């Protein structure tokens, strides 16, 4: 797996090559950069695919996270590079891990815009953690942006209630830009179970209950990981239950991923972008809400009834929601509307460059 060889010779060569390619492209075009926190999971990888679609025709420079202050060598290499515009995307960009590079990006950017991302939750929303507020430094860092175009209403409300007074809109999740023109017909009635956040005991316990309920119903279950940190958990479930498994390095493009999902009848997912992809392609899905960004997305596409807070339903009741026969046309239509809105937002960003 990718994460097991990050310090190997070939991996170091790949990273060095990517750095040099970035430096060459940046000096050649020198205009517009796209930054996202690329942690090598498929949800984050989708941000670049979405950016390419939204800004087609623009000399977009891929600004990798390892050329920031998080990597002193990479930061030094990129010191003299500046952009007229930096577009920042990602799953949850406005969160503590991003603060350390924000000032550096600001210094290199004439304008800086956040697109299709969200405001981070303080943690997995279980027990007293659900009541913790936003990071006190968040408002300061939000003001580094000239414009905020955020995933959903919860992020917009959090930004406004925290005092952000700059241009602010609700753009929808950036990956909605990848919504296909036509739904993918799903060919089977099996369930794809997307694992995630199992390092949290409450999440792991509920995940175990859901798997047991699915198997008790006689459901044909396949375990899937979208993130390298979840691969070990997916393999554990595969070995214990003897069911198929797909790991995070299995797909190369959004179409490849959606084609894989089309083999199933429905999905239960602990990862946000499992639900985003399933909704875009018309696959019935249930999203287990562990962090705020999940309901942020669900509300924008009218899927609130299928975004279930962690542990709020008995496992058997949640599994009943993952019905392959469930109508999903209104949700997919909302995804198409979201794609159109993102395109309009992207055009506005470029017009104000």
Secondary structure, 3 states (H helix, E strand, C coil): CHHHHCCCHHHHHHHHHHHHHHHHHHHHHCCEEEECCCCCCHHHHHHHHHHHHHCCCCCEEEECHHHCCCCHHHHHHCCCCCEEEEEECCCCCECHHHHHHHHHHHHCEEEEEEEEECECCCCCCCHHHHHCCCCCCHHHHHCCCCEEEECCHHHHHHHHHCCCCCEEEECCCHHHHHCCCCCCCCCCCCEEEECCCCCCHHHHHHHHHHHHHHHHCCCCEEEECCCHHHHHHHHHHHHHHCCCEECCCCCCCHHHHHHHHCCCCEEEECCHHHHHHHHHHCCCEEEEECCHHHHHHHHHCCCHHHEEECCCCCHHHHHHHCCCCCCCHHHHHHHHHHHHHHHHHHHHHHHCC
